[in-house]
Amino acid sequence: MGEQIDILHVCRLDKFIPSYMNFIRKNFPGRSHVFFVDGDQGKYPYKDGPDVYKKKGRAGYLKLFFLMRRSRKVILHSLFDSHVVALLFFCPWILKKSYWVMWGGDYLHPEKEGKGLKSSLKSFMKRRVIKKMGNLVTYIPGSVDFARCQYGAGGTHHECLAYLSNVHHAAAERRPDGSINVLVGNSANPTNQHFDIFERIKPYIIEDVRLYVPLSYGDKDYGHKVMEKGYELFGEQFVPMTDLMPMEEYEFFLSGIDMAIFNHSRQQAMGTTISLLGSGKTVYMVKSLPSWRFLNDKGIRVNDIEDFSGFEGIGENENNKDAVKRYFSEDNLKRQWERIFDD
């Protein structure tokens, strides 16, 4: 492709990127969208086409540079890739037309950044890139506030749900199985702080409770430690989930969850949180997170993890169902991206 590109998507493959690519193709067929993709297609399968460039080795970044030059807008799906950050650092003029879709884990509090010369250099470049980024894309204002406070980000904020994983779909009907099904965390990532939440849960555990703990991706060593501790404390009531589920199967699984307990130290699992809240389920979160304030501002009730006192009184919240349905819709997602593309 030598012609001008309207929208270039720089994609780090994750579970919600393939469905996003399909969403863009379906809803914006009249535009020139190109996807520069980096990651394991076998793990996250997507449909190939003339609109896809796969990164191939270090030389792939040179190709990315030329694609960025020819693009009217550049959508950066996260800033995890230090090579992409370096490219933007040395080509700051690209930042004016760039839109950073903020994932949460792709920017860190200064004290959590690595040490040493290499880490310091990466940190310096990322700080400069975030500071000069033209546009920030997220539906959580607190994330933008954090980037402005910690990195001096001056870009324009565009409110957007970003991905279909953040859209609420009516859950499939699932018969209750007689147990109280509790979801704990969303991955084998230490930011889930499993051990702390296990200690909170332990005094209140009752016979009918089943603890479902997703450990299918993240830090494998940490995941093994979580499993060991889970079995030690809860025995057969502890149910580790070590295999990734297809989206439809996962949504069906969530329909059988009665309560979710998320103890994340940073914003994570928002798609799952929205799905559960939209089904009226009880959800506990850390109150200090930006996502807590955002959800409450939208009239969606979320419980403070500090107030957890057992598994009694679980029931559906109809007000949450209505509030989630109004905002977290596919039509709203389409309108938000349309405004960004037309901006």
Secondary structure in CASP SS format (residue, H / E / C, confidence):
PFRMAT SS
TARGET T0000
AUTHOR 0000-0000-0000
METHOD secondary structure of the structure
MODEL  1
M C 1.00
G C 1.00
E C 1.00
Q C 1.00
I E 1.00
D E 1.00
I E 1.00
L E 1.00
H E 1.00
V E 1.00
C E 1.00
R E 1.00
L C 1.00
D C 1.00
K C 1.00
F C 1.00
I H 1.00
P H 1.00
S H 1.00
Y H 1.00
M H 1.00
N H 1.00
F H 1.00
I H 1.00
R H 1.00
K H 1.00
N H 1.00
F C 1.00
P C 1.00
G C 1.00
R C 1.00
S C 1.00
H E 1.00
V E 1.00
F E 1.00
F E 1.00
V E 1.00
D E 1.00
G C 1.00
D C 1.00
Q C 1.00
G C 1.00
K C 1.00
Y C 1.00
P C 1.00
Y C 1.00
K C 1.00
D C 1.00
G C 1.00
P C 1.00
D C 1.00
V E 1.00
Y E 1.00
K E 1.00
K C 1.00
K C 1.00
G C 1.00
R C 1.00
A H 1.00
G H 1.00
Y H 1.00
L H 1.00
K H 1.00
L H 1.00
F H 1.00
F H 1.00
L H 1.00
M H 1.00
R H 1.00
R C 1.00
S E 1.00
R E 1.00
K E 1.00
V E 1.00
I E 1.00
L E 1.00
H E 1.00
S C 1.00
L C 1.00
F C 1.00
D C 1.00
S H 1.00
H H 1.00
V H 1.00
V H 1.00
A H 1.00
L H 1.00
L H 1.00
F H 1.00
F H 1.00
C C 1.00
P H 1.00
W H 1.00
I H 1.00
L H 1.00
K H 1.00
K H 1.00
S E 1.00
Y E 1.00
W E 1.00
V E 1.00
M C 1.00
W C 1.00
G C 1.00
G C 1.00
D C 1.00
Y C 1.00
L C 1.00
H C 1.00
P H 1.00
E H 1.00
K H 1.00
E C 1.00
G C 1.00
K C 1.00
G C 1.00
L H 1.00
K H 1.00
S H 1.00
S H 1.00
L H 1.00
K H 1.00
S H 1.00
F H 1.00
M H 1.00
K H 1.00
R H 1.00
R H 1.00
V H 1.00
I H 1.00
K H 1.00
K H 1.00
M C 1.00
G C 1.00
N E 1.00
L E 1.00
V E 1.00
T C 1.00
Y C 1.00
I C 1.00
P H 1.00
G H 1.00
S H 1.00
V H 1.00
D H 1.00
F H 1.00
A H 1.00
R H 1.00
C H 1.00
Q H 1.00
Y H 1.00
G C 1.00
A C 1.00
G C 1.00
G C 1.00
T E 1.00
H E 1.00
H E 1.00
E C 1.00
C C 1.00
L C 1.00
A C 1.00
Y C 1.00
L H 1.00
S H 1.00
N H 1.00
V C 1.00
H C 1.00
H C 1.00
A C 1.00
A C 1.00
A C 1.00
E C 1.00
R C 1.00
R C 1.00
P C 1.00
D C 1.00
G C 1.00
S C 1.00
I E 1.00
N E 1.00
V E 1.00
L E 1.00
V E 1.00
G C 1.00
N C 1.00
S C 1.00
A E 1.00
N C 1.00
P H 1.00
T H 1.00
N H 1.00
Q C 1.00
H H 1.00
F H 1.00
D H 1.00
I H 1.00
F H 1.00
E H 1.00
R H 1.00
I H 1.00
K H 1.00
P H 1.00
Y H 1.00
I C 1.00
I C 1.00
E C 1.00
D C 1.00
V E 1.00
R E 1.00
L E 1.00
Y E 1.00
V E 1.00
P E 1.00
L C 1.00
S C 1.00
Y C 1.00
G E 1.00
D C 1.00
K H 1.00
D H 1.00
Y H 1.00
G H 1.00
H H 1.00
K H 1.00
V H 1.00
M H 1.00
E H 1.00
K H 1.00
G H 1.00
Y H 1.00
E H 1.00
L H 1.00
F H 1.00
G H 1.00
E H 1.00
Q H 1.00
F E 1.00
V E 1.00
P E 1.00
M E 1.00
T C 1.00
D C 1.00
L C 1.00
M C 1.00
P C 1.00
M H 1.00
E H 1.00
E H 1.00
Y H 1.00
E H 1.00
F H 1.00
F H 1.00
L H 1.00
S H 1.00
G C 1.00
I C 1.00
D C 1.00
M E 1.00
A E 1.00
I E 1.00
F C 1.00
N C 1.00
H C 1.00
S C 1.00
R C 1.00
Q C 1.00
Q C 1.00
A C 1.00
M H 1.00
G H 1.00
T H 1.00
T H 1.00
I H 1.00
S H 1.00
L H 1.00
L H 1.00
G H 1.00
S C 1.00
G C 1.00
K C 1.00
T E 1.00
V E 1.00
Y E 1.00
M E 1.00
V C 1.00
K C 1.00
S C 1.00
L C 1.00
P H 1.00
S H 1.00
W H 1.00
R H 1.00
F H 1.00
L H 1.00
N H 1.00
D H 1.00
K C 1.00
G C 1.00
I C 1.00
R C 1.00
V C 1.00
N E 1.00
D E 1.00
I H 1.00
E H 1.00
D H 1.00
F C 1.00
S C 1.00
G C 1.00
F C 1.00
E C 1.00
G C 1.00
I C 1.00
G C 1.00
E C 1.00
N C 1.00
E H 1.00
N H 1.00
N H 1.00
K H 1.00
D H 1.00
A H 1.00
V H 1.00
K H 1.00
R H 1.00
Y H 1.00
F C 1.00
S C 1.00
E H 1.00
D H 1.00
N H 1.00
L H 1.00
K H 1.00
R H 1.00
Q H 1.00
W H 1.00
E H 1.00
R H 1.00
I H 1.00
F H 1.00
D H 1.00
D C 1.00
END
